[in-house]
Amino acid sequence: MLALKLLPFLAFFLGGVDAAVLLSCAALLVATLLFVFWIDYEASDFSPLRSRLDQLLERRDSIHDNLRDLKFENRAGKYAEKDYEEMKTAMENEAALVLAEIDEETARDLARTPGSRPHRAPAGRGAE
C-alpha cells in the first residue's frame, strides 16, 4: 500500500529514470548489503588470543634469528669486534631471560593441570 502511495512521488522525483536503472540500483543495493552483513564466521574468529607461552616462544625464535643475523653481519665486517661482543652479550642475556620465563610458564601450566606430576627419569642403570 505504501509503495503505491509513493509511486507518483517517485515518478515525479526521478523524472525520466527508467525501470532498468532502478532495478539495477536495487540489485546493487541488495548485493552490497548481503556482502557487508552476511558474515561467514570461521573457527579462528572465536579462538582465544595467543597465550603467554606462545608469545615467549615467538620472542625466543626472534632472538635466535637476530643472533644469527648478527653473526652473519659480523663476518661480513659490518661491526667492530667490541660492538659485536656487546650486542651478542645483550642478546644472549635477553635469550636467557626469555628461556627462564618459558620454564616458569611451563611449570605454572603443569601445576594448573589436574593430576599432572613433574616428569622424573625412570630408574635404571647408573641411577643411584
N, C-alpha and C positions, 0 to 999 in steps of 0.2 A: 504494500500500500504506500509506504513512504517513498519507495523508488518511483512509483507512478506520479506522486505529487512533485517529486524533484525533477522529473523528466523535462518539463517545459523550462525550468530554470537552467538545467544543464545544457539544453539545446540552445538557449539564448546565450549563455556564458561561453560555451565552447564554439559557438558560431559554426564555421564550415568544417569542423573536425569530423572525419567520417568514422564509421564503426570499426574499421580495421585498425586504426590508430588507437582508439580506446581499448579495444580488445588486446592489442599488443602491450599497451601500458599496464593493463590489469594483469596479464600473464607475467610480465616482468616483475610487477609488484609481488605477486604470489610466489614466484620463484625466489625472489630476494628474501622474503620473509621466511620461507621454508629453509633456505640456506643458512640464514642467521640463527633462527630459533630451533631448528631441528638438529640438535647437537647429539652426536653419537659418542657416548662416553666410552672410554677404554679402561681396562683394568689399571693401567698406570696412573690414571687420573685419581684413583682412590688409594693409591699406595702411600704409606707414610713418608715423611721426609727422611733423608738419609740419616742413619744412626751416627752416633758419635764415633763408633768404631770404624764405620765406612769413611768418615771424614779423616780420621787418623791414618788409615791405610792409604788413602789418596795422598795425604801430605807426605807420608813416608816415601811413596813412589816418586813424588815430585822432587823431594830432596835427593833421592838416588839419581834421578835424571840430571839434576843440577850439578851434582858431584861429577858425574860422567862428562858433562859438557865442560865443566871447569878443568878437568884433567886434559881433555882434548885441546881446549884453548891454551892451556899452559904449554903443552907440547908444541903448539903452533907458534909459541913465543909471544903471545899476546900479553902476558903478565910477567912482572918481575917475580923472582923466586920468593921474596919476602911477602909480597902481596898474595901470591898463590897460597903460601902456607897459612896466612891469616884467614883467607876466605875458606880454605879447606877445613881448618880447625873449627871455624864458626859453624860451617855446615855439618860437620861431624858431631859437634856438640848438640846442635838442633836435632839431628837424627837420633842421637841418644835419648834426648828428652821425649821425642815422639814415640820411640820404641818403649820407653818406660811407661808412658801414658797408655800405649796399646796393651802392655802387660796388665796394668791396673784395670783397664776397661774389661779385658777378657776375664780377669779374676772376679770382678764385680758381676759380670754376666753369669759366670759359673755359680757364684754364691746365690744369685737370684733364682736360678733354675732349681726347682724342687727335685730332690733325690739325686742331685749331682754330687760327685765326690772328686777331689783332686786326683789327677792321674798319678799312679805310682808304677814304677818299673817293676816288672814281675821278678820275684826272687828266683835266682838261678845261679849259674856259675859265676864266681867272682863277687857275688853279693854277700857280704858277710857282716 
